[in-house]
Amino acid sequence: MARVSVILGVFISSAIEANAIERLSATVATCAAVIDVVQRDGDVILRFPSKRIPGMTLYTRYVRNDRQCESNDRTVTKSVKTADQPQCELLVCSPRSHSQRR
């Protein structure tokens, strides 16, 4: 029984690690590094400072394509300032408008 518990624990921990989304700071990461993570993992969460509220950190999930989105979402291009570029173009999930739903 203990052996089964150990094996089950290994499977669960590897599944949790496989589903973890990498988190990067947009003020430190280059645009190319962010794009590499998105292409490799399918998505990434970027942290970046708020433009309106000093000291506040915001988070956005960027994706490789619409397969990483919910079924009623689509991808749209959004730019974020990274360490090396003022406008790094990436994809985010966005709800479809009623006229765009299938």
Biopython code that builds the backbone (N, CA, C, O; Angstrom):
import numpy as np
from Bio.PDB.StructureBuilder import StructureBuilder

atoms = [
    (1, "MET", "N", (0.817, -1.193, 0.000)),
    (1, "MET", "CA", (0.000, 0.000, 0.000)),
    (1, "MET", "C", (0.863, 1.260, 0.000)),
    (1, "MET", "O", (0.555, 2.231, -0.691)),
    (2, "ALA", "N", (1.953, 1.236, 0.786)),
    (2, "ALA", "CA", (2.854, 2.390, 0.837)),
    (2, "ALA", "C", (3.508, 2.624, -0.520)),
    (2, "ALA", "O", (3.733, 3.764, -0.924)),
    (3, "ARG", "N", (3.807, 1.537, -1.212)),
    (3, "ARG", "CA", (4.426, 1.655, -2.533)),
    (3, "ARG", "C", (3.470, 2.339, -3.515)),
    (3, "ARG", "O", (3.897, 3.177, -4.309)),
    (4, "VAL", "N", (2.197, 1.993, -3.467)),
    (4, "VAL", "CA", (1.192, 2.611, -4.326)),
    (4, "VAL", "C", (1.087, 4.104, -4.008)),
    (4, "VAL", "O", (0.960, 4.922, -4.918)),
    (5, "SER", "N", (1.140, 4.461, -2.728)),
    (5, "SER", "CA", (1.068, 5.863, -2.322)),
    (5, "SER", "C", (2.250, 6.658, -2.857)),
    (5, "SER", "O", (2.087, 7.798, -3.292)),
    (6, "VAL", "N", (3.422, 6.073, -2.827)),
    (6, "VAL", "CA", (4.628, 6.750, -3.339)),
    (6, "VAL", "C", (4.512, 6.957, -4.844)),
    (6, "VAL", "O", (4.802, 8.044, -5.346)),
    (7, "ILE", "N", (4.097, 5.936, -5.558)),
    (7, "ILE", "CA", (3.946, 6.035, -7.009)),
    (7, "ILE", "C", (2.881, 7.076, -7.357)),
    (7, "ILE", "O", (3.075, 7.882, -8.267)),
    (8, "LEU", "N", (1.775, 7.060, -6.648)),
    (8, "LEU", "CA", (0.713, 8.033, -6.878)),
    (8, "LEU", "C", (1.218, 9.449, -6.601)),
    (8, "LEU", "O", (0.902, 10.379, -7.342)),
    (9, "GLY", "N", (1.992, 9.608, -5.550)),
    (9, "GLY", "CA", (2.554, 10.914, -5.216)),
    (9, "GLY", "C", (3.465, 11.445, -6.309)),
    (9, "GLY", "O", (3.440, 12.638, -6.611)),
    (10, "VAL", "N", (4.268, 10.574, -6.903)),
    (10, "VAL", "CA", (5.159, 10.973, -7.994)),
    (10, "VAL", "C", (4.345, 11.430, -9.200)),
    (10, "VAL", "O", (4.663, 12.455, -9.803)),
    (11, "PHE", "N", (3.305, 10.689, -9.557)),
    (11, "PHE", "CA", (2.467, 11.077, -10.683)),
    (11, "PHE", "C", (1.772, 12.407, -10.436)),
    (11, "PHE", "O", (1.720, 13.246, -11.335)),
    (12, "ILE", "N", (1.245, 12.616, -9.259)),
    (12, "ILE", "CA", (0.553, 13.861, -8.933)),
    (12, "ILE", "C", (1.518, 15.037, -8.981)),
    (12, "ILE", "O", (1.188, 16.075, -9.554)),
    (13, "SER", "N", (2.693, 14.898, -8.396)),
    (13, "SER", "CA", (3.644, 16.013, -8.389)),
    (13, "SER", "C", (4.140, 16.335, -9.789)),
    (13, "SER", "O", (4.351, 17.505, -10.107)),
    (14, "SER", "N", (4.332, 15.329, -10.633)),
    (14, "SER", "CA", (4.764, 15.610, -11.997)),
    (14, "SER", "C", (3.650, 16.268, -12.798)),
    (14, "SER", "O", (3.920, 17.110, -13.654)),
    (15, "ALA", "N", (2.410, 15.898, -12.535)),
    (15, "ALA", "CA", (1.284, 16.533, -13.226)),
    (15, "ALA", "C", (1.139, 17.979, -12.799)),
    (15, "ALA", "O", (0.836, 18.836, -13.629)),
    (16, "ILE", "N", (1.347, 18.270, -11.529)),
    (16, "ILE", "CA", (1.257, 19.647, -11.046)),
    (16, "ILE", "C", (2.354, 20.491, -11.675)),
    (16, "ILE", "O", (2.093, 21.617, -12.100)),
    (17, "GLU", "N", (3.580, 19.969, -11.743)),
    (17, "GLU", "CA", (4.677, 20.696, -12.352)),
    (17, "GLU", "C", (4.427, 20.929, -13.838)),
    (17, "GLU", "O", (4.768, 21.992, -14.358)),
    (18, "ALA", "N", (3.844, 19.964, -14.523)),
    (18, "ALA", "CA", (3.589, 20.097, -15.955)),
    (18, "ALA", "C", (2.553, 21.174, -16.236)),
    (18, "ALA", "O", (2.588, 21.797, -17.296)),
    (19, "ASN", "N", (1.632, 21.405, -15.307)),
    (19, "ASN", "CA", (0.596, 22.396, -15.515)),
    (19, "ASN", "C", (0.954, 23.779, -15.002)),
    (19, "ASN", "O", (0.168, 24.713, -15.160)),
    (20, "ALA", "N", (2.113, 23.929, -14.395)),
    (20, "ALA", "CA", (2.511, 25.223, -13.848)),
    (20, "ALA", "C", (2.812, 26.198, -14.985)),
    (20, "ALA", "O", (3.513, 25.862, -15.940)),
    (21, "ILE", "N", (2.274, 27.398, -14.866)),
    (21, "ILE", "CA", (2.519, 28.432, -15.864)),
    (21, "ILE", "C", (3.712, 29.260, -15.400)),
    (21, "ILE", "O", (3.749, 29.737, -14.266)),
    (22, "GLU", "N", (4.678, 29.422, -16.286)),
    (22, "GLU", "CA", (5.848, 30.218, -15.932)),
    (22, "GLU", "C", (5.441, 31.681, -15.774)),
    (22, "GLU", "O", (4.633, 32.207, -16.539)),
    (23, "ARG", "N", (6.023, 32.322, -14.763)),
    (23, "ARG", "CA", (5.748, 33.731, -14.489)),
    (23, "ARG", "C", (7.035, 34.514, -14.669)),
    (23, "ARG", "O", (8.082, 34.145, -14.136)),
    (24, "LEU", "N", (6.946, 35.609, -15.433)),
    (24, "LEU", "CA", (8.107, 36.451, -15.698)),
    (24, "LEU", "C", (7.776, 37.897, -15.380)),
    (24, "LEU", "O", (6.613, 38.300, -15.400)),
    (25, "SER", "N", (8.801, 38.666, -15.088)),
    (25, "SER", "CA", (8.639, 40.098, -14.904)),
    (25, "SER", "C", (8.932, 40.780, -16.231)),
    (25, "SER", "O", (10.014, 40.605, -16.793)),
    (26, "ALA", "N", (7.983, 41.553, -16.735)),
    (26, "ALA", "CA", (8.153, 42.231, -18.014)),
    (26, "ALA", "C", (9.254, 43.283, -17.953)),
    (26, "ALA", "O", (9.828, 43.633, -18.984)),
    (27, "THR", "N", (9.556, 43.789, -16.762)),
    (27, "THR", "CA", (10.608, 44.803, -16.639)),
    (27, "THR", "C", (12.001, 44.187, -16.704)),
    (27, "THR", "O", (12.982, 44.909, -16.879)),
    (28, "VAL", "N", (12.105, 42.870, -16.566)),
    (28, "VAL", "CA", (13.399, 42.176, -16.585)),
    (28, "VAL", "C", (13.557, 41.322, -17.843)),
    (28, "VAL", "O", (14.646, 41.267, -18.413)),
    (29, "ALA", "N", (12.495, 40.662, -18.281)),
    (29, "ALA", "CA", (12.555, 39.744, -19.425)),
    (29, "ALA", "C", (12.586, 40.503, -20.744)),
    (29, "ALA", "O", (11.974, 41.562, -20.885)),
    (30, "THR", "N", (13.309, 39.945, -21.701)),
    (30, "THR", "CA", (13.302, 40.511, -23.047)),
    (30, "THR", "C", (12.076, 39.989, -23.797)),
    (30, "THR", "O", (11.474, 38.987, -23.411)),
    (31, "CYS", "N", (11.726, 40.680, -24.860)),
    (31, "CYS", "CA", (10.589, 40.249, -25.677)),
    (31, "CYS", "C", (10.854, 38.851, -26.241)),
    (31, "CYS", "O", (9.964, 38.000, -26.246)),
    (32, "ALA", "N", (12.074, 38.621, -26.712)),
    (32, "ALA", "CA", (12.424, 37.304, -27.275)),
    (32, "ALA", "C", (12.304, 36.203, -26.229)),
    (32, "ALA", "O", (11.852, 35.102, -26.543)),
    (33, "ALA", "N", (12.700, 36.484, -24.994)),
    (33, "ALA", "CA", (12.600, 35.480, -23.927)),
    (33, "ALA", "C", (11.140, 35.154, -23.631)),
    (33, "ALA", "O", (10.797, 33.992, -23.416)),
    (34, "VAL", "N", (10.283, 36.163, -23.618)),
    (34, "VAL", "CA", (8.855, 35.947, -23.370)),
    (34, "VAL", "C", (8.256, 35.112, -24.506)),
    (34, "VAL", "O", (7.512, 34.162, -24.260)),
    (35, "ILE", "N", (8.581, 35.471, -25.736)),
    (35, "ILE", "CA", (8.071, 34.736, -26.895)),
    (35, "ILE", "C", (8.555, 33.287, -26.863)),
    (35, "ILE", "O", (7.796, 32.377, -27.193)),
    (36, "ASP", "N", (9.805, 33.066, -26.472)),
    (36, "ASP", "CA", (10.330, 31.702, -26.367)),
    (36, "ASP", "C", (9.530, 30.870, -25.372)),
    (36, "ASP", "O", (9.206, 29.715, -25.649)),
    (37, "VAL", "N", (9.210, 31.448, -24.212)),
    (37, "VAL", "CA", (8.436, 30.719, -23.199)),
    (37, "VAL", "C", (7.037, 30.415, -23.728)),
    (37, "VAL", "O", (6.539, 29.303, -23.548)),
    (38, "VAL", "N", (6.401, 31.383, -24.377)),
    (38, "VAL", "CA", (5.057, 31.178, -24.925)),
    (38, "VAL", "C", (5.085, 30.068, -25.975)),
    (38, "VAL", "O", (4.211, 29.201, -25.978)),
    (39, "GLN", "N", (6.074, 30.083, -26.859)),
    (39, "GLN", "CA", (6.157, 29.055, -27.895)),
    (39, "GLN", "C", (6.446, 27.678, -27.297)),
    (39, "GLN", "O", (5.930, 26.670, -27.780)),
    (40, "ARG", "N", (7.264, 27.635, -26.255)),
    (40, "ARG", "CA", (7.632, 26.365, -25.630)),
    (40, "ARG", "C", (6.496, 25.792, -24.781)),
    (40, "ARG", "O", (6.175, 24.608, -24.884)),
    (41, "ASP", "N", (5.884, 26.647, -23.931)),
    (41, "ASP", "CA", (4.913, 26.178, -22.939)),
    (41, "ASP", "C", (3.455, 26.398, -23.330)),
    (41, "ASP", "O", (2.566, 25.772, -22.753)),
    (42, "GLY", "N", (3.196, 27.263, -24.286)),
    (42, "GLY", "CA", (1.821, 27.564, -24.678)),
    (42, "GLY", "C", (1.272, 28.821, -24.031)),
    (42, "GLY", "O", (0.357, 29.447, -24.565)),
    (43, "ASP", "N", (1.830, 29.199, -22.870)),
    (43, "ASP", "CA", (1.394, 30.433, -22.214)),
    (43, "ASP", "C", (2.425, 30.884, -21.188)),
    (43, "ASP", "O", (3.330, 30.136, -20.816)),
    (44, "VAL", "N", (2.267, 32.117, -20.743)),
    (44, "VAL", "CA", (3.135, 32.705, -19.728)),
    (44, "VAL", "C", (2.338, 33.788, -19.012)),
    (44, "VAL", "O", (1.463, 34.421, -19.602)),
    (45, "ILE", "N", (2.643, 33.990, -17.765)),
    (45, "ILE", "CA", (2.046, 35.111, -17.028)),
    (45, "ILE", "C", (3.127, 36.161, -16.845)),
    (45, "ILE", "O", (4.198, 35.881, -16.306)),
    (46, "LEU", "N", (2.836, 37.370, -17.299)),
    (46, "LEU", "CA", (3.782, 38.477, -17.149)),
    (46, "LEU", "C", (3.318, 39.421, -16.061)),
    (46, "LEU", "O", (2.142, 39.779, -15.995)),
    (47, "ARG", "N", (4.247, 39.822, -15.207)),
    (47, "ARG", "CA", (3.998, 40.847, -14.196)),
    (47, "ARG", "C", (4.565, 42.152, -14.739)),
    (47, "ARG", "O", (5.646, 42.178, -15.326)),
    (48, "PHE", "N", (3.816, 43.235, -14.534)),
    (48, "PHE", "CA", (4.296, 44.540, -14.989)),
    (48, "PHE", "C", (3.688, 45.622, -14.105)),
    (48, "PHE", "O", (2.611, 45.428, -13.542)),
    (49, "PRO", "N", (4.373, 46.767, -13.979)),
    (49, "PRO", "CA", (3.857, 47.835, -13.118)),
    (49, "PRO", "C", (2.657, 48.539, -13.751)),
    (49, "PRO", "O", (2.594, 48.722, -14.967)),
    (50, "SER", "N", (1.714, 48.926, -12.905)),
    (50, "SER", "CA", (0.556, 49.690, -13.362)),
    (50, "SER", "C", (1.006, 51.068, -13.817)),
    (50, "SER", "O", (1.870, 51.680, -13.188)),
    (51, "LYS", "N", (0.428, 51.557, -14.902)),
    (51, "LYS", "CA", (0.731, 52.907, -15.385)),
    (51, "LYS", "C", (-0.021, 53.958, -14.571)),
    (51, "LYS", "O", (0.414, 55.106, -14.483)),
    (52, "ARG", "N", (-1.145, 53.568, -13.978)),
    (52, "ARG", "CA", (-1.995, 54.531, -13.265)),
    (52, "ARG", "C", (-1.776, 54.558, -11.760)),
    (52, "ARG", "O", (-1.920, 55.607, -11.132)),
    (53, "ILE", "N", (-1.429, 53.412, -11.174)),
    (53, "ILE", "CA", (-1.296, 53.351, -9.714)),
    (53, "ILE", "C", (0.141, 52.976, -9.360)),
    (53, "ILE", "O", (0.538, 51.823, -9.527)),
    (54, "PRO", "N", (0.924, 53.941, -8.872)),
    (54, "PRO", "CA", (2.313, 53.657, -8.522)),
    (54, "PRO", "C", (2.419, 52.539, -7.482)),
    (54, "PRO", "O", (1.652, 52.496, -6.520)),
    (55, "GLY", "N", (3.371, 51.645, -7.689)),
    (55, "GLY", "CA", (3.605, 50.554, -6.755)),
    (55, "GLY", "C", (2.716, 49.335, -6.948)),
    (55, "GLY", "O", (2.940, 48.307, -6.310)),
    (56, "MET", "N", (1.713, 49.427, -7.813)),
    (56, "MET", "CA", (0.822, 48.291, -8.051)),
    (56, "MET", "C", (1.364, 47.426, -9.191)),
    (56, "MET", "O", (1.785, 47.938, -10.229)),
    (57, "THR", "N", (1.347, 46.126, -8.984)),
    (57, "THR", "CA", (1.783, 45.179, -10.006)),
    (57, "THR", "C", (0.565, 44.525, -10.634)),
    (57, "THR", "O", (-0.341, 44.075, -9.931)),
    (58, "LEU", "N", (0.548, 44.474, -11.956)),
    (58, "LEU", "CA", (-0.536, 43.841, -12.710)),
    (58, "LEU", "C", (-0.018, 42.553, -13.342)),
    (58, "LEU", "O", (1.190, 42.370, -13.492)),
    (59, "TYR", "N", (-0.927, 41.674, -13.706)),
    (59, "TYR", "CA", (-0.586, 40.389, -14.292)),
    (59, "TYR", "C", (-1.469, 40.163, -15.519)),
    (59, "TYR", "O", (-2.660, 40.474, -15.508)),
    (60, "THR", "N", (-0.866, 39.617, -16.577)),
    (60, "THR", "CA", (-1.634, 39.228, -17.755)),
    (60, "THR", "C", (-1.087, 37.902, -18.272)),
    (60, "THR", "O", (0.121, 37.666, -18.269)),
    (61, "ARG", "N", (-1.994, 37.050, -18.712)),
    (61, "ARG", "CA", (-1.615, 35.747, -19.298)),
    (61, "ARG", "C", (-1.576, 35.892, -20.811)),
    (61, "ARG", "O", (-2.561, 36.285, -21.435)),
    (62, "TYR", "N", (-0.432, 35.572, -21.389)),
    (62, "TYR", "CA", (-0.235, 35.615, -22.832)),
    (62, "TYR", "C", (-0.156, 34.177, -23.347)),
    (62, "TYR", "O", (0.379, 33.301, -22.667)),
    (63, "VAL", "N", (-0.686, 33.936, -24.542)),
    (63, "VAL", "CA", (-0.818, 32.567, -25.061)),
    (63, "VAL", "C", (-0.215, 32.427, -26.458)),
    (63, "VAL", "O", (0.014, 33.412, -27.161)),
    (64, "ARG", "N", (0.035, 31.166, -26.838)),
    (64, "ARG", "CA", (0.587, 30.850, -28.161)),
    (64, "ARG", "C", (-0.482, 30.951, -29.251)),
    (64, "ARG", "O", (-0.225, 31.479, -30.333)),
    (65, "ASN", "N", (-1.686, 30.439, -28.958)),
    (65, "ASN", "CA", (-2.772, 30.465, -29.941)),
    (65, "ASN", "C", (-4.103, 30.261, -29.221)),
    (65, "ASN", "O", (-4.134, 30.149, -27.996)),
    (66, "ASP", "N", (-5.194, 30.212, -29.970)),
    (66, "ASP", "CA", (-6.519, 30.124, -29.346)),
    (66, "ASP", "C", (-6.793, 28.775, -28.693)),
    (66, "ASP", "O", (-7.803, 28.639, -28.002)),
    (67, "ARG", "N", (-5.950, 27.789, -28.877)),
    (67, "ARG", "CA", (-6.114, 26.505, -28.181)),
    (67, "ARG", "C", (-5.889, 26.637, -26.681)),
    (67, "ARG", "O", (-6.353, 25.796, -25.911)),
    (68, "GLN", "N", (-5.183, 27.683, -26.256)),
    (68, "GLN", "CA", (-4.954, 27.928, -24.842)),
    (68, "GLN", "C", (-6.086, 28.754, -24.216)),
    (68, "GLN", "O", (-6.047, 29.053, -23.022)),
    (69, "CYS", "N", (-7.082, 29.118, -25.011)),
    (69, "CYS", "CA", (-8.207, 29.921, -24.540)),
    (69, "CYS", "C", (-9.429, 29.045, -24.266)),
    (69, "CYS", "O", (-9.487, 27.891, -24.691)),
    (70, "GLU", "N", (-10.395, 29.604, -23.556)),
    (70, "GLU", "CA", (-11.681, 28.935, -23.362)),
    (70, "GLU", "C", (-12.376, 28.844, -24.716)),
    (70, "GLU", "O", (-12.029, 29.576, -25.642)),
    (71, "SER", "N", (-13.352, 27.955, -24.834)),
    (71, "SER", "CA", (-14.010, 27.721, -26.125)),
    (71, "SER", "C", (-14.747, 28.947, -26.663)),
    (71, "SER", "O", (-14.908, 29.083, -27.876)),
    (72, "ASN", "N", (-15.193, 29.835, -25.784)),
    (72, "ASN", "CA", (-15.912, 31.020, -26.254)),
    (72, "ASN", "C", (-14.995, 32.238, -26.368)),
    (72, "ASN", "O", (-15.477, 33.360, -26.521)),
    (73, "ASP", "N", (-13.686, 32.029, -26.295)),
    (73, "ASP", "CA", (-12.718, 33.112, -26.432)),
    (73, "ASP", "C", (-11.994, 33.023, -27.767)),
    (73, "ASP", "O", (-12.048, 32.006, -28.459)),
    (74, "ARG", "N", (-11.328, 34.093, -28.105)),
    (74, "ARG", "CA", (-10.463, 34.145, -29.282)),
    (74, "ARG", "C", (-9.188, 34.857, -28.861)),
    (74, "ARG", "O", (-9.129, 35.421, -27.769)),
    (75, "THR", "N", (-8.173, 34.840, -29.705)),
    (75, "THR", "CA", (-6.950, 35.566, -29.381)),
    (75, "THR", "C", (-6.969, 36.935, -30.050)),
    (75, "THR", "O", (-7.464, 37.099, -31.165)),
    (76, "VAL", "N", (-6.421, 37.903, -29.340)),
    (76, "VAL", "CA", (-6.210, 39.238, -29.877)),
    (76, "VAL", "C", (-4.784, 39.656, -29.531)),
    (76, "VAL", "O", (-4.220, 39.206, -28.533)),
    (77, "THR", "N", (-4.219, 40.506, -30.351)),
    (77, "THR", "CA", (-2.863, 40.984, -30.121)),
    (77, "THR", "C", (-2.879, 42.105, -29.101)),
    (77, "THR", "O", (-3.714, 43.009, -29.150)),
    (78, "LYS", "N", (-1.931, 42.021, -28.173)),
    (78, "LYS", "CA", (-1.782, 43.050, -27.151)),
    (78, "LYS", "C", (-0.289, 43.300, -26.978)),
    (78, "LYS", "O", (0.508, 42.361, -26.979)),
    (79, "SER", "N", (0.080, 44.542, -26.833)),
    (79, "SER", "CA", (1.497, 44.824, -26.645)),
    (79, "SER", "C", (1.778, 45.116, -25.178)),
    (79, "SER", "O", (0.938, 45.649, -24.453)),
    (80, "VAL", "N", (2.989, 44.748, -24.764)),
    (80, "VAL", "CA", (3.441, 44.985, -23.397)),
    (80, "VAL", "C", (4.882, 45.477, -23.477)),
    (80, "VAL", "O", (5.647, 45.044, -24.338)),
    (81, "LYS", "N", (5.238, 46.372, -22.587)),
    (81, "LYS", "CA", (6.609, 46.875, -22.539)),
    (81, "LYS", "C", (7.474, 45.848, -21.820)),
    (81, "LYS", "O", (7.184, 45.466, -20.687)),
    (82, "THR", "N", (8.537, 45.404, -22.486)),
    (82, "THR", "CA", (9.482, 44.476, -21.877)),
    (82, "THR", "C", (10.793, 45.212, -21.631)),
    (82, "THR", "O", (10.912, 46.402, -21.923)),
    (83, "ALA", "N", (11.767, 44.501, -21.097)),
    (83, "ALA", "CA", (13.050, 45.123, -20.751)),
    (83, "ALA", "C", (13.746, 45.734, -21.962)),
    (83, "ALA", "O", (14.489, 46.706, -21.826)),
    (84, "ASP", "N", (13.511, 45.171, -23.141)),
    (84, "ASP", "CA", (14.231, 45.650, -24.320)),
    (84, "ASP", "C", (13.354, 46.302, -25.389)),
    (84, "ASP", "O", (13.882, 46.897, -26.329)),
    (85, "GLN", "N", (12.042, 46.206, -25.267)),
    (85, "GLN", "CA", (11.162, 46.778, -26.303)),
    (85, "GLN", "C", (9.978, 47.503, -25.672)),
    (85, "GLN", "O", (9.386, 47.018, -24.708)),
    (86, "PRO", "N", (9.638, 48.665, -26.220)),
    (86, "PRO", "CA", (8.480, 49.383, -25.681)),
    (86, "PRO", "C", (7.148, 48.728, -26.049)),
    (86, "PRO", "O", (6.146, 48.939, -25.365)),
    (87, "GLN", "N", (7.128, 47.939, -27.118)),
    (87, "GLN", "CA", (5.900, 47.266, -27.542)),
    (87, "GLN", "C", (6.216, 45.862, -28.040)),
    (87, "GLN", "O", (6.526, 45.664, -29.215)),
    (88, "CYS", "N", (6.135, 44.898, -27.142)),
    (88, "CYS", "CA", (6.312, 43.491, -27.493)),
    (88, "CYS", "C", (4.922, 42.941, -27.799)),
    (88, "CYS", "O", (4.063, 42.901, -26.918)),
    (89, "GLU", "N", (4.700, 42.523, -29.026)),
    (89, "GLU", "CA", (3.383, 42.060, -29.481)),
    (89, "GLU", "C", (3.168, 40.586, -29.119)),
    (89, "GLU", "O", (3.925, 39.714, -29.544)),
    (90, "LEU", "N", (2.133, 40.328, -28.334)),
    (90, "LEU", "CA", (1.797, 38.982, -27.891)),
    (90, "LEU", "C", (0.300, 38.750, -28.023)),
    (90, "LEU", "O", (-0.449, 39.689, -28.295)),
    (91, "LEU", "N", (-0.142, 37.525, -27.836)),
    (91, "LEU", "CA", (-1.564, 37.187, -27.914)),
    (91, "LEU", "C", (-2.143, 36.994, -26.522)),
    (91, "LEU", "O", (-1.491, 36.443, -25.636)),
    (92, "VAL", "N", (-3.385, 37.458, -26.340)),
    (92, "VAL", "CA", (-4.145, 37.213, -25.112)),
    (92, "VAL", "C", (-5.500, 36.644, -25.496)),
    (92, "VAL", "O", (-5.967, 36.836, -26.619)),
    (93, "CYS", "N", (-6.129, 35.944, -24.562)),
    (93, "CYS", "CA", (-7.492, 35.434, -24.781)),
    (93, "CYS", "C", (-8.483, 36.549, -24.491)),
    (93, "CYS", "O", (-8.337, 37.292, -23.521)),
    (94, "SER", "N", (-9.489, 36.653, -25.345)),
    (94, "SER", "CA", (-10.502, 37.687, -25.197)),
    (94, "SER", "C", (-11.853, 37.089, -25.585)),
    (94, "SER", "O", (-11.933, 36.315, -26.539)),
    (95, "PRO", "N", (-12.924, 37.441, -24.852)),
    (95, "PRO", "CA", (-14.244, 36.905, -25.208)),
    (95, "PRO", "C", (-14.647, 37.312, -26.627)),
    (95, "PRO", "O", (-14.411, 38.441, -27.057)),
    (96, "ARG", "N", (-15.249, 36.383, -27.330)),
    (96, "ARG", "CA", (-15.776, 36.696, -28.665)),
    (96, "ARG", "C", (-17.001, 37.584, -28.511)),
    (96, "ARG", "O", (-17.750, 37.461, -27.542)),
    (97, "SER", "N", (-17.198, 38.467, -29.460)),
    (97, "SER", "CA", (-18.442, 39.240, -29.451)),
    (97, "SER", "C", (-19.547, 38.314, -29.941)),
    (97, "SER", "O", (-19.264, 37.271, -30.531)),
    (98, "HIS", "N", (-20.784, 38.677, -29.706)),
    (98, "HIS", "CA", (-21.911, 37.822, -30.099)),
    (98, "HIS", "C", (-21.906, 37.525, -31.592)),
    (98, "HIS", "O", (-22.275, 36.422, -31.995)),
    (99, "SER", "N", (-21.501, 38.470, -32.413)),
    (99, "SER", "CA", (-21.512, 38.272, -33.853)),
    (99, "SER", "C", (-20.397, 37.336, -34.317)),
    (99, "SER", "O", (-20.457, 36.814, -35.430)),
    (100, "GLN", "N", (-19.367, 37.114, -33.466)),
    (100, "GLN", "CA", (-18.249, 36.257, -33.854)),
    (100, "GLN", "C", (-18.382, 34.844, -33.335)),
    (100, "GLN", "O", (-17.562, 33.999, -33.695)),
    (101, "ARG", "N", (-19.351, 34.544, -32.525)),
    (101, "ARG", "CA", (-19.501, 33.195, -31.983)),
    (101, "ARG", "C", (-19.926, 32.211, -33.052)),
    (101, "ARG", "O", (-20.685, 32.538, -33.965)),
    (102, "ARG", "N", (-19.419, 31.001, -32.914)),
    (102, "ARG", "CA", (-19.740, 29.969, -33.906)),
    (102, "ARG", "C", (-21.006, 29.264, -33.560)),
    (102, "ARG", "O", (-21.430, 28.364, -34.285)),
]
sb = StructureBuilder()
sb.init_structure("model")
sb.init_model(0)
sb.init_chain("A")
sb.init_seg("    ")
for serial, (resi, resn, name, xyz) in enumerate(atoms, 1):
    if name == "N":
        sb.init_residue(resn, " ", resi, " ")
    sb.init_atom(name, np.array(xyz, "f"), 0.0, 1.0, " ", f" {name:<3s}", serial, name[0])
structure = sb.get_structure()
